Amino acid sequence: MLQFRLWVGDGGIPKVLHLQQEVAEAKQERQRLQERNRELDAEVTDLKKGFEAIEERARSELGMIGKDETFFQIVPENDDGTDP
């Protein structure tokens, strides 16, 4: 009777194995989120401290062009050699 409860009953081995799997998955997710938080924290610190980080973001995300700079746009040719 004890063997039956151990293998099939509530809180038996299958349940314990399932819970162990859930704990392992939760630990992996937590580690991923902690790494993401570290990256975001570093980015926030950069943005608070320096103008360079803000300028870099404005250039890459908003297409900022600085004073006395010249903008060049490279347009690739089509496969047939003609301009798009």
HTML snippet that shows the backbone in 3Dmol.js (N, CA, C, O; Angstrom):
<script src="https://3Dmol.org/build/3Dmol-min.js"></script>
<div id="view" style="width:600px;height:400px;position:relative"></div>
<script>
const pdb = `
ATOM      1  N   MET A   1       0.816  -1.191   0.000  1.00  0.00           N
ATOM      2  CA  MET A   1       0.000   0.000   0.000  1.00  0.00           C
ATOM      3  C   MET A   1       0.865   1.264   0.000  1.00  0.00           C
ATOM      4  O   MET A   1       0.531   2.240  -0.671  1.00  0.00           O
ATOM      5  N   LEU A   2       1.963   1.253   0.740  1.00  0.00           N
ATOM      6  CA  LEU A   2       2.850   2.408   0.772  1.00  0.00           C
ATOM      7  C   LEU A   2       3.487   2.651  -0.596  1.00  0.00           C
ATOM      8  O   LEU A   2       3.639   3.799  -1.013  1.00  0.00           O
ATOM      9  N   GLN A   3       3.856   1.588  -1.289  1.00  0.00           N
ATOM     10  CA  GLN A   3       4.432   1.715  -2.627  1.00  0.00           C
ATOM     11  C   GLN A   3       3.436   2.378  -3.576  1.00  0.00           C
ATOM     12  O   GLN A   3       3.819   3.220  -4.388  1.00  0.00           O
ATOM     13  N   PHE A   4       2.190   2.011  -3.478  1.00  0.00           N
ATOM     14  CA  PHE A   4       1.165   2.585  -4.337  1.00  0.00           C
ATOM     15  C   PHE A   4       1.081   4.091  -4.124  1.00  0.00           C
ATOM     16  O   PHE A   4       1.069   4.856  -5.089  1.00  0.00           O
ATOM     17  N   ARG A   5       1.025   4.517  -2.879  1.00  0.00           N
ATOM     18  CA  ARG A   5       0.943   5.942  -2.569  1.00  0.00           C
ATOM     19  C   ARG A   5       2.198   6.682  -3.018  1.00  0.00           C
ATOM     20  O   ARG A   5       2.129   7.837  -3.439  1.00  0.00           O
ATOM     21  N   LEU A   6       3.339   6.015  -2.927  1.00  0.00           N
ATOM     22  CA  LEU A   6       4.596   6.635  -3.325  1.00  0.00           C
ATOM     23  C   LEU A   6       4.616   6.907  -4.824  1.00  0.00           C
ATOM     24  O   LEU A   6       5.088   7.962  -5.248  1.00  0.00           O
ATOM     25  N   TRP A   7       4.116   5.981  -5.629  1.00  0.00           N
ATOM     26  CA  TRP A   7       4.181   6.113  -7.081  1.00  0.00           C
ATOM     27  C   TRP A   7       2.971   6.815  -7.688  1.00  0.00           C
ATOM     28  O   TRP A   7       3.104   7.492  -8.707  1.00  0.00           O
ATOM     29  N   VAL A   8       1.802   6.669  -7.085  1.00  0.00           N
ATOM     30  CA  VAL A   8       0.587   7.180  -7.702  1.00  0.00           C
ATOM     31  C   VAL A   8      -0.094   8.257  -6.874  1.00  0.00           C
ATOM     32  O   VAL A   8      -0.755   9.130  -7.438  1.00  0.00           O
ATOM     33  N   GLY A   9       0.044   8.224  -5.590  1.00  0.00           N
ATOM     34  CA  GLY A   9      -0.704   9.121  -4.724  1.00  0.00           C
ATOM     35  C   GLY A   9      -0.249  10.565  -4.797  1.00  0.00           C
ATOM     36  O   GLY A   9       0.754  10.893  -5.432  1.00  0.00           O
ATOM     37  N   ASP A  10      -1.019  11.429  -4.125  1.00  0.00           N
ATOM     38  CA  ASP A  10      -0.696  12.851  -4.047  1.00  0.00           C
ATOM     39  C   ASP A  10       0.661  13.037  -3.370  1.00  0.00           C
ATOM     40  O   ASP A  10       0.911  12.457  -2.313  1.00  0.00           O
ATOM     41  N   GLY A  11       1.523  13.831  -3.963  1.00  0.00           N
ATOM     42  CA  GLY A  11       2.840  14.057  -3.386  1.00  0.00           C
ATOM     43  C   GLY A  11       3.807  12.927  -3.658  1.00  0.00           C
ATOM     44  O   GLY A  11       4.861  12.845  -3.027  1.00  0.00           O
ATOM     45  N   GLY A  12       3.467  12.067  -4.577  1.00  0.00           N
ATOM     46  CA  GLY A  12       4.334  10.943  -4.917  1.00  0.00           C
ATOM     47  C   GLY A  12       5.505  11.372  -5.791  1.00  0.00           C
ATOM     48  O   GLY A  12       5.696  12.560  -6.052  1.00  0.00           O
ATOM     49  N   ILE A  13       6.272  10.412  -6.230  1.00  0.00           N
ATOM     50  CA  ILE A  13       7.471  10.660  -7.023  1.00  0.00           C
ATOM     51  C   ILE A  13       7.182  11.434  -8.306  1.00  0.00           C
ATOM     52  O   ILE A  13       7.923  12.369  -8.609  1.00  0.00           O
ATOM     53  N   PRO A  14       6.146  11.099  -9.076  1.00  0.00           N
ATOM     54  CA  PRO A  14       5.891  11.887 -10.291  1.00  0.00           C
ATOM     55  C   PRO A  14       5.645  13.369  -9.990  1.00  0.00           C
ATOM     56  O   PRO A  14       6.106  14.239 -10.729  1.00  0.00           O
ATOM     57  N   LYS A  15       4.930  13.646  -8.924  1.00  0.00           N
ATOM     58  CA  LYS A  15       4.655  15.029  -8.547  1.00  0.00           C
ATOM     59  C   LYS A  15       5.948  15.742  -8.151  1.00  0.00           C
ATOM     60  O   LYS A  15       6.165  16.893  -8.528  1.00  0.00           O
ATOM     61  N   VAL A  16       6.794  15.066  -7.399  1.00  0.00           N
ATOM     62  CA  VAL A  16       8.066  15.641  -6.967  1.00  0.00           C
ATOM     63  C   VAL A  16       8.942  15.939  -8.186  1.00  0.00           C
ATOM     64  O   VAL A  16       9.549  17.008  -8.254  1.00  0.00           O
ATOM     65  N   LEU A  17       9.017  15.022  -9.144  1.00  0.00           N
ATOM     66  CA  LEU A  17       9.801  15.228 -10.351  1.00  0.00           C
ATOM     67  C   LEU A  17       9.274  16.412 -11.155  1.00  0.00           C
ATOM     68  O   LEU A  17      10.045  17.214 -11.681  1.00  0.00           O
ATOM     69  N   HIS A  18       7.964  16.508 -11.242  1.00  0.00           N
ATOM     70  CA  HIS A  18       7.347  17.628 -11.962  1.00  0.00           C
ATOM     71  C   HIS A  18       7.690  18.962 -11.284  1.00  0.00           C
ATOM     72  O   HIS A  18       8.017  19.939 -11.958  1.00  0.00           O
ATOM     73  N   LEU A  19       7.615  18.994  -9.981  1.00  0.00           N
ATOM     74  CA  LEU A  19       7.938  20.219  -9.247  1.00  0.00           C
ATOM     75  C   LEU A  19       9.409  20.582  -9.378  1.00  0.00           C
ATOM     76  O   LEU A  19       9.751  21.761  -9.471  1.00  0.00           O
ATOM     77  N   GLN A  20      10.285  19.577  -9.384  1.00  0.00           N
ATOM     78  CA  GLN A  20      11.707  19.844  -9.571  1.00  0.00           C
ATOM     79  C   GLN A  20      11.964  20.466 -10.949  1.00  0.00           C
ATOM     80  O   GLN A  20      12.787  21.373 -11.078  1.00  0.00           O
ATOM     81  N   GLN A  21      11.264  19.982 -11.967  1.00  0.00           N
ATOM     82  CA  GLN A  21      11.389  20.533 -13.310  1.00  0.00           C
ATOM     83  C   GLN A  21      10.918  21.990 -13.342  1.00  0.00           C
ATOM     84  O   GLN A  21      11.565  22.839 -13.955  1.00  0.00           O
ATOM     85  N   GLU A  22       9.799  22.278 -12.686  1.00  0.00           N
ATOM     86  CA  GLU A  22       9.292  23.644 -12.631  1.00  0.00           C
ATOM     87  C   GLU A  22      10.269  24.579 -11.916  1.00  0.00           C
ATOM     88  O   GLU A  22      10.450  25.723 -12.333  1.00  0.00           O
ATOM     89  N   VAL A  23      10.890  24.101 -10.854  1.00  0.00           N
ATOM     90  CA  VAL A  23      11.869  24.907 -10.119  1.00  0.00           C
ATOM     91  C   VAL A  23      13.069  25.207 -11.013  1.00  0.00           C
ATOM     92  O   VAL A  23      13.554  26.338 -11.026  1.00  0.00           O
ATOM     93  N   ALA A  24      13.553  24.224 -11.753  1.00  0.00           N
ATOM     94  CA  ALA A  24      14.694  24.427 -12.649  1.00  0.00           C
ATOM     95  C   ALA A  24      14.354  25.459 -13.728  1.00  0.00           C
ATOM     96  O   ALA A  24      15.174  26.322 -14.042  1.00  0.00           O
ATOM     97  N   GLU A  25      13.155  25.371 -14.290  1.00  0.00           N
ATOM     98  CA  GLU A  25      12.726  26.335 -15.308  1.00  0.00           C
ATOM     99  C   GLU A  25      12.613  27.739 -14.723  1.00  0.00           C
ATOM    100  O   GLU A  25      13.001  28.717 -15.363  1.00  0.00           O
ATOM    101  N   ALA A  26      12.086  27.834 -13.518  1.00  0.00           N
ATOM    102  CA  ALA A  26      11.941  29.138 -12.866  1.00  0.00           C
ATOM    103  C   ALA A  26      13.312  29.749 -12.574  1.00  0.00           C
ATOM    104  O   ALA A  26      13.482  30.963 -12.689  1.00  0.00           O
ATOM    105  N   LYS A  27      14.283  28.927 -12.199  1.00  0.00           N
ATOM    106  CA  LYS A  27      15.637  29.432 -11.944  1.00  0.00           C
ATOM    107  C   LYS A  27      16.264  29.962 -13.223  1.00  0.00           C
ATOM    108  O   LYS A  27      16.923  31.001 -13.205  1.00  0.00           O
ATOM    109  N   GLN A  28      16.067  29.259 -14.336  1.00  0.00           N
ATOM    110  CA  GLN A  28      16.602  29.715 -15.616  1.00  0.00           C
ATOM    111  C   GLN A  28      15.970  31.044 -16.027  1.00  0.00           C
ATOM    112  O   GLN A  28      16.668  31.950 -16.483  1.00  0.00           O
ATOM    113  N   GLU A  29      14.668  31.161 -15.869  1.00  0.00           N
ATOM    114  CA  GLU A  29      13.963  32.398 -16.210  1.00  0.00           C
ATOM    115  C   GLU A  29      14.438  33.546 -15.322  1.00  0.00           C
ATOM    116  O   GLU A  29      14.629  34.666 -15.797  1.00  0.00           O
ATOM    117  N   ARG A  30      14.624  33.272 -14.063  1.00  0.00           N
ATOM    118  CA  ARG A  30      15.104  34.290 -13.124  1.00  0.00           C
ATOM    119  C   ARG A  30      16.495  34.765 -13.517  1.00  0.00           C
ATOM    120  O   ARG A  30      16.775  35.963 -13.480  1.00  0.00           O
ATOM    121  N   GLN A  31      17.365  33.840 -13.891  1.00  0.00           N
ATOM    122  CA  GLN A  31      18.720  34.199 -14.303  1.00  0.00           C
ATOM    123  C   GLN A  31      18.688  35.058 -15.574  1.00  0.00           C
ATOM    124  O   GLN A  31      19.430  36.033 -15.687  1.00  0.00           O
ATOM    125  N   ARG A  32      17.832  34.693 -16.521  1.00  0.00           N
ATOM    126  CA  ARG A  32      17.698  35.469 -17.757  1.00  0.00           C
ATOM    127  C   ARG A  32      17.220  36.885 -17.453  1.00  0.00           C
ATOM    128  O   ARG A  32      17.736  37.852 -18.013  1.00  0.00           O
ATOM    129  N   LEU A  33      16.240  37.005 -16.571  1.00  0.00           N
ATOM    130  CA  LEU A  33      15.701  38.317 -16.207  1.00  0.00           C
ATOM    131  C   LEU A  33      16.719  39.153 -15.428  1.00  0.00           C
ATOM    132  O   LEU A  33      16.774  40.371 -15.599  1.00  0.00           O
ATOM    133  N   GLN A  34      17.521  38.519 -14.579  1.00  0.00           N
ATOM    134  CA  GLN A  34      18.552  39.252 -13.852  1.00  0.00           C
ATOM    135  C   GLN A  34      19.587  39.826 -14.821  1.00  0.00           C
ATOM    136  O   GLN A  34      20.026  40.964 -14.657  1.00  0.00           O
ATOM    137  N   GLU A  35      19.975  39.047 -15.822  1.00  0.00           N
ATOM    138  CA  GLU A  35      20.925  39.530 -16.826  1.00  0.00           C
ATOM    139  C   GLU A  35      20.330  40.704 -17.607  1.00  0.00           C
ATOM    140  O   GLU A  35      21.012  41.695 -17.865  1.00  0.00           O
ATOM    141  N   ARG A  36      19.068  40.585 -17.975  1.00  0.00           N
ATOM    142  CA  ARG A  36      18.390  41.669 -18.689  1.00  0.00           C
ATOM    143  C   ARG A  36      18.344  42.930 -17.833  1.00  0.00           C
ATOM    144  O   ARG A  36      18.575  44.032 -18.330  1.00  0.00           O
ATOM    145  N   ASN A  37      18.048  42.766 -16.553  1.00  0.00           N
ATOM    146  CA  ASN A  37      18.007  43.916 -15.645  1.00  0.00           C
ATOM    147  C   ASN A  37      19.375  44.580 -15.520  1.00  0.00           C
ATOM    148  O   ASN A  37      19.463  45.806 -15.454  1.00  0.00           O
ATOM    149  N   ARG A  38      20.449  43.777 -15.486  1.00  0.00           N
ATOM    150  CA  ARG A  38      21.799  44.354 -15.422  1.00  0.00           C
ATOM    151  C   ARG A  38      22.089  45.181 -16.677  1.00  0.00           C
ATOM    152  O   ARG A  38      22.649  46.275 -16.596  1.00  0.00           O
ATOM    153  N   GLU A  39      21.703  44.648 -17.831  1.00  0.00           N
ATOM    154  CA  GLU A  39      21.912  45.379 -19.088  1.00  0.00           C
ATOM    155  C   GLU A  39      21.130  46.692 -19.099  1.00  0.00           C
ATOM    156  O   GLU A  39      21.662  47.732 -19.485  1.00  0.00           O
ATOM    157  N   LEU A  40      19.869  46.640 -18.675  1.00  0.00           N
ATOM    158  CA  LEU A  40      19.053  47.849 -18.642  1.00  0.00           C
ATOM    159  C   LEU A  40      19.591  48.859 -17.635  1.00  0.00           C
ATOM    160  O   LEU A  40      19.573  50.063 -17.889  1.00  0.00           O
ATOM    161  N   ASP A  41      20.062  48.377 -16.509  1.00  0.00           N
ATOM    162  CA  ASP A  41      20.630  49.263 -15.495  1.00  0.00           C
ATOM    163  C   ASP A  41      21.873  49.962 -16.036  1.00  0.00           C
ATOM    164  O   ASP A  41      22.064  51.157 -15.811  1.00  0.00           O
ATOM    165  N   ALA A  42      22.710  49.224 -16.743  1.00  0.00           N
ATOM    166  CA  ALA A  42      23.908  49.833 -17.338  1.00  0.00           C
ATOM    167  C   ALA A  42      23.528  50.879 -18.378  1.00  0.00           C
ATOM    168  O   ALA A  42      24.161  51.931 -18.468  1.00  0.00           O
ATOM    169  N   GLU A  43      22.500  50.591 -19.159  1.00  0.00           N
ATOM    170  CA  GLU A  43      22.047  51.545 -20.169  1.00  0.00           C
ATOM    171  C   GLU A  43      21.492  52.817 -19.519  1.00  0.00           C
ATOM    172  O   GLU A  43      21.763  53.922 -19.988  1.00  0.00           O
ATOM    173  N   VAL A  44      20.729  52.665 -18.458  1.00  0.00           N
ATOM    174  CA  VAL A  44      20.176  53.820 -17.750  1.00  0.00           C
ATOM    175  C   VAL A  44      21.309  54.661 -17.165  1.00  0.00           C
ATOM    176  O   VAL A  44      21.277  55.890 -17.237  1.00  0.00           O
ATOM    177  N   THR A  45      22.305  54.001 -16.589  1.00  0.00           N
ATOM    178  CA  THR A  45      23.451  54.720 -16.027  1.00  0.00           C
ATOM    179  C   THR A  45      24.176  55.500 -17.117  1.00  0.00           C
ATOM    180  O   THR A  45      24.540  56.659 -16.915  1.00  0.00           O
ATOM    181  N   ASP A  46      24.388  54.866 -18.280  1.00  0.00           N
ATOM    182  CA  ASP A  46      25.033  55.558 -19.401  1.00  0.00           C
ATOM    183  C   ASP A  46      24.240  56.788 -19.826  1.00  0.00           C
ATOM    184  O   ASP A  46      24.805  57.856 -20.063  1.00  0.00           O
ATOM    185  N   LEU A  47      22.927  56.622 -19.917  1.00  0.00           N
ATOM    186  CA  LEU A  47      22.086  57.736 -20.361  1.00  0.00           C
ATOM    187  C   LEU A  47      22.069  58.880 -19.346  1.00  0.00           C
ATOM    188  O   LEU A  47      21.974  60.049 -19.721  1.00  0.00           O
ATOM    189  N   LYS A  48      22.159  58.540 -18.081  1.00  0.00           N
ATOM    190  CA  LYS A  48      22.162  59.577 -17.049  1.00  0.00           C
ATOM    191  C   LYS A  48      23.489  60.319 -16.995  1.00  0.00           C
ATOM    192  O   LYS A  48      23.525  61.517 -16.715  1.00  0.00           O
ATOM    193  N   LYS A  49      24.580  59.607 -17.264  1.00  0.00           N
ATOM    194  CA  LYS A  49      25.909  60.195 -17.089  1.00  0.00           C
ATOM    195  C   LYS A  49      26.413  60.947 -18.305  1.00  0.00           C
ATOM    196  O   LYS A  49      27.022  62.008 -18.167  1.00  0.00           O
ATOM    197  N   GLY A  50      26.172  60.418 -19.488  1.00  0.00           N
ATOM    198  CA  GLY A  50      26.876  61.006 -20.607  1.00  0.00           C
ATOM    199  C   GLY A  50      26.020  61.414 -21.776  1.00  0.00           C
ATOM    200  O   GLY A  50      25.013  60.787 -22.106  1.00  0.00           O
ATOM    201  N   PHE A  51      26.462  62.491 -22.390  1.00  0.00           N
ATOM    202  CA  PHE A  51      25.812  62.986 -23.594  1.00  0.00           C
ATOM    203  C   PHE A  51      26.068  62.049 -24.763  1.00  0.00           C
ATOM    204  O   PHE A  51      25.241  61.938 -25.669  1.00  0.00           O
ATOM    205  N   GLU A  52      27.227  61.366 -24.743  1.00  0.00           N
ATOM    206  CA  GLU A  52      27.598  60.487 -25.854  1.00  0.00           C
ATOM    207  C   GLU A  52      26.604  59.345 -26.034  1.00  0.00           C
ATOM    208  O   GLU A  52      26.265  58.997 -27.165  1.00  0.00           O
ATOM    209  N   ALA A  53      26.137  58.764 -24.945  1.00  0.00           N
ATOM    210  CA  ALA A  53      25.181  57.671 -25.046  1.00  0.00           C
ATOM    211  C   ALA A  53      23.858  58.164 -25.619  1.00  0.00           C
ATOM    212  O   ALA A  53      23.221  57.472 -26.413  1.00  0.00           O
ATOM    213  N   ILE A  54      23.454  59.348 -25.218  1.00  0.00           N
ATOM    214  CA  ILE A  54      22.208  59.918 -25.731  1.00  0.00           C
ATOM    215  C   ILE A  54      22.356  60.212 -27.220  1.00  0.00           C
ATOM    216  O   ILE A  54      21.454  59.933 -28.009  1.00  0.00           O
ATOM    217  N   GLU A  55      23.500  60.779 -27.597  1.00  0.00           N
ATOM    218  CA  GLU A  55      23.750  61.090 -29.005  1.00  0.00           C
ATOM    219  C   GLU A  55      23.790  59.816 -29.847  1.00  0.00           C
ATOM    220  O   GLU A  55      23.234  59.780 -30.944  1.00  0.00           O
ATOM    221  N   GLU A  56      24.439  58.781 -29.342  1.00  0.00           N
ATOM    222  CA  GLU A  56      24.509  57.510 -30.071  1.00  0.00           C
ATOM    223  C   GLU A  56      23.116  56.930 -30.308  1.00  0.00           C
ATOM    224  O   GLU A  56      22.810  56.444 -31.397  1.00  0.00           O
ATOM    225  N   ARG A  57      22.291  56.989 -29.286  1.00  0.00           N
ATOM    226  CA  ARG A  57      20.929  56.477 -29.415  1.00  0.00           C
ATOM    227  C   ARG A  57      20.127  57.322 -30.410  1.00  0.00           C
ATOM    228  O   ARG A  57      19.369  56.776 -31.212  1.00  0.00           O
ATOM    229  N   ALA A  58      20.284  58.626 -30.366  1.00  0.00           N
ATOM    230  CA  ALA A  58      19.571  59.501 -31.295  1.00  0.00           C
ATOM    231  C   ALA A  58      20.003  59.236 -32.733  1.00  0.00           C
ATOM    232  O   ALA A  58      19.179  59.276 -33.647  1.00  0.00           O
ATOM    233  N   ARG A  59      21.272  58.969 -32.936  1.00  0.00           N
ATOM    234  CA  ARG A  59      21.771  58.674 -34.280  1.00  0.00           C
ATOM    235  C   ARG A  59      21.211  57.347 -34.795  1.00  0.00           C
ATOM    236  O   ARG A  59      20.730  57.264 -35.925  1.00  0.00           O
ATOM    237  N   SER A  60      21.279  56.318 -33.961  1.00  0.00           N
ATOM    238  CA  SER A  60      20.884  54.991 -34.431  1.00  0.00           C
ATOM    239  C   SER A  60      19.373  54.816 -34.531  1.00  0.00           C
ATOM    240  O   SER A  60      18.884  54.165 -35.454  1.00  0.00           O
ATOM    241  N   GLU A  61      18.634  55.389 -33.591  1.00  0.00           N
ATOM    242  CA  GLU A  61      17.186  55.157 -33.570  1.00  0.00           C
ATOM    243  C   GLU A  61      16.379  56.254 -34.262  1.00  0.00           C
ATOM    244  O   GLU A  61      15.298  55.993 -34.790  1.00  0.00           O
ATOM    245  N   LEU A  62      16.899  57.469 -34.260  1.00  0.00           N
ATOM    246  CA  LEU A  62      16.127  58.580 -34.805  1.00  0.00           C
ATOM    247  C   LEU A  62      16.746  59.200 -36.055  1.00  0.00           C
ATOM    248  O   LEU A  62      16.163  60.102 -36.657  1.00  0.00           O
ATOM    249  N   GLY A  63      17.930  58.716 -36.447  1.00  0.00           N
ATOM    250  CA  GLY A  63      18.563  59.235 -37.647  1.00  0.00           C
ATOM    251  C   GLY A  63      19.134  60.639 -37.487  1.00  0.00           C
ATOM    252  O   GLY A  63      19.153  61.415 -38.442  1.00  0.00           O
ATOM    253  N   MET A  64      19.596  60.966 -36.290  1.00  0.00           N
ATOM    254  CA  MET A  64      20.127  62.299 -36.036  1.00  0.00           C
ATOM    255  C   MET A  64      21.384  62.557 -36.874  1.00  0.00           C
ATOM    256  O   MET A  64      22.232  61.679 -37.035  1.00  0.00           O
ATOM    257  N   ILE A  65      21.482  63.754 -37.391  1.00  0.00           N
ATOM    258  CA  ILE A  65      22.668  64.206 -38.111  1.00  0.00           C
ATOM    259  C   ILE A  65      23.169  65.447 -37.384  1.00  0.00           C
ATOM    260  O   ILE A  65      22.406  66.383 -37.149  1.00  0.00           O
ATOM    261  N   GLY A  66      24.453  65.455 -37.029  1.00  0.00           N
ATOM    262  CA  GLY A  66      25.018  66.568 -36.281  1.00  0.00           C
ATOM    263  C   GLY A  66      25.269  67.787 -37.151  1.00  0.00           C
ATOM    264  O   GLY A  66      25.281  67.711 -38.380  1.00  0.00           O
ATOM    265  N   LYS A  67      25.465  68.898 -36.487  1.00  0.00           N
ATOM    266  CA  LYS A  67      25.755  70.148 -37.178  1.00  0.00           C
ATOM    267  C   LYS A  67      27.071  69.988 -37.940  1.00  0.00           C
ATOM    268  O   LYS A  67      28.014  69.376 -37.438  1.00  0.00           O
ATOM    269  N   ASP A  68      27.129  70.532 -39.138  1.00  0.00           N
ATOM    270  CA  ASP A  68      28.311  70.473 -40.006  1.00  0.00           C
ATOM    271  C   ASP A  68      28.652  69.046 -40.438  1.00  0.00           C
ATOM    272  O   ASP A  68      29.798  68.769 -40.792  1.00  0.00           O
ATOM    273  N   GLU A  69      27.682  68.144 -40.413  1.00  0.00           N
ATOM    274  CA  GLU A  69      27.883  66.791 -40.923  1.00  0.00           C
ATOM    275  C   GLU A  69      27.136  66.647 -42.236  1.00  0.00           C
ATOM    276  O   GLU A  69      26.155  67.350 -42.480  1.00  0.00           O
ATOM    277  N   THR A  70      27.598  65.742 -43.076  1.00  0.00           N
ATOM    278  CA  THR A  70      26.950  65.480 -44.356  1.00  0.00           C
ATOM    279  C   THR A  70      26.364  64.085 -44.326  1.00  0.00           C
ATOM    280  O   THR A  70      27.030  63.129 -43.928  1.00  0.00           O
ATOM    281  N   PHE A  71      25.117  63.972 -44.747  1.00  0.00           N
ATOM    282  CA  PHE A  71      24.423  62.687 -44.770  1.00  0.00           C
ATOM    283  C   PHE A  71      24.597  62.038 -46.135  1.00  0.00           C
ATOM    284  O   PHE A  71      24.350  62.660 -47.168  1.00  0.00           O
ATOM    285  N   PHE A  72      25.025  60.782 -46.126  1.00  0.00           N
ATOM    286  CA  PHE A  72      25.139  59.997 -47.349  1.00  0.00           C
ATOM    287  C   PHE A  72      24.240  58.776 -47.199  1.00  0.00           C
ATOM    288  O   PHE A  72      24.257  58.104 -46.168  1.00  0.00           O
ATOM    289  N   GLN A  73      23.451  58.496 -48.241  1.00  0.00           N
ATOM    290  CA  GLN A  73      22.613  57.306 -48.232  1.00  0.00           C
ATOM    291  C   GLN A  73      23.077  56.408 -49.367  1.00  0.00           C
ATOM    292  O   GLN A  73      23.101  56.821 -50.526  1.00  0.00           O
ATOM    293  N   ILE A  74      23.446  55.182 -49.029  1.00  0.00           N
ATOM    294  CA  ILE A  74      23.908  54.211 -50.005  1.00  0.00           C
ATOM    295  C   ILE A  74      22.721  53.360 -50.419  1.00  0.00           C
ATOM    296  O   ILE A  74      22.099  52.705 -49.582  1.00  0.00           O
ATOM    297  N   VAL A  75      22.406  53.368 -51.706  1.00  0.00           N
ATOM    298  CA  VAL A  75      21.287  52.612 -52.225  1.00  0.00           C
ATOM    299  C   VAL A  75      21.855  51.475 -53.081  1.00  0.00           C
ATOM    300  O   VAL A  75      22.518  51.733 -54.086  1.00  0.00           O
ATOM    301  N   PRO A  76      21.603  50.233 -52.695  1.00  0.00           N
ATOM    302  CA  PRO A  76      22.147  49.115 -53.464  1.00  0.00           C
ATOM    303  C   PRO A  76      21.470  48.999 -54.833  1.00  0.00           C
ATOM    304  O   PRO A  76      20.305  49.360 -54.999  1.00  0.00           O
ATOM    305  N   GLU A  77      22.225  48.489 -55.805  1.00  0.00           N
ATOM    306  CA  GLU A  77      21.662  48.263 -57.138  1.00  0.00           C
ATOM    307  C   GLU A  77      20.738  47.052 -57.102  1.00  0.00           C
ATOM    308  O   GLU A  77      20.848  46.192 -56.228  1.00  0.00           O
ATOM    309  N   ASN A  78      19.830  47.005 -58.066  1.00  0.00           N
ATOM    310  CA  ASN A  78      18.994  45.813 -58.225  1.00  0.00           C
ATOM    311  C   ASN A  78      19.858  44.676 -58.760  1.00  0.00           C
ATOM    312  O   ASN A  78      20.988  44.900 -59.192  1.00  0.00           O
ATOM    313  N   ASP A  79      19.332  43.475 -58.731  1.00  0.00           N
ATOM    314  CA  ASP A  79      20.064  42.311 -59.229  1.00  0.00           C
ATOM    315  C   ASP A  79      20.397  42.440 -60.710  1.00  0.00           C
ATOM    316  O   ASP A  79      21.387  41.864 -61.162  1.00  0.00           O
ATOM    317  N   ASP A  80      19.612  43.169 -61.467  1.00  0.00           N
ATOM    318  CA  ASP A  80      19.838  43.297 -62.912  1.00  0.00           C
ATOM    319  C   ASP A  80      20.799  44.438 -63.231  1.00  0.00           C
ATOM    320  O   ASP A  80      21.036  44.719 -64.406  1.00  0.00           O
ATOM    321  N   GLY A  81      21.363  45.109 -62.213  1.00  0.00           N
ATOM    322  CA  GLY A  81      22.333  46.149 -62.433  1.00  0.00           C
ATOM    323  C   GLY A  81      21.768  47.535 -62.602  1.00  0.00           C
ATOM    324  O   GLY A  81      22.518  48.491 -62.799  1.00  0.00           O
ATOM    325  N   THR A  82      20.443  47.665 -62.527  1.00  0.00           N
ATOM    326  CA  THR A  82      19.829  48.981 -62.691  1.00  0.00           C
ATOM    327  C   THR A  82      19.594  49.603 -61.329  1.00  0.00           C
ATOM    328  O   THR A  82      19.543  48.922 -60.305  1.00  0.00           O
ATOM    329  N   ASP A  83      19.453  50.920 -61.349  1.00  0.00           N
ATOM    330  CA  ASP A  83      19.144  51.626 -60.099  1.00  0.00           C
ATOM    331  C   ASP A  83      17.719  51.292 -59.696  1.00  0.00           C
ATOM    332  O   ASP A  83      16.865  51.061 -60.551  1.00  0.00           O
ATOM    333  N   PRO A  84      17.460  51.265 -58.378  1.00  0.00           N
ATOM    334  CA  PRO A  84      16.082  50.968 -57.924  1.00  0.00           C
ATOM    335  C   PRO A  84      15.110  52.060 -58.262  1.00  0.00           C
ATOM    336  O   PRO A  84      13.926  51.952 -57.946  1.00  0.00           O
TER     337      PRO A  84
END
`;
const viewer = $3Dmol.createViewer("view");
viewer.addModel(pdb, "pdb");
viewer.setStyle({}, {cartoon: {color: "spectrum"}});
viewer.zoomTo();
viewer.render();
</script>
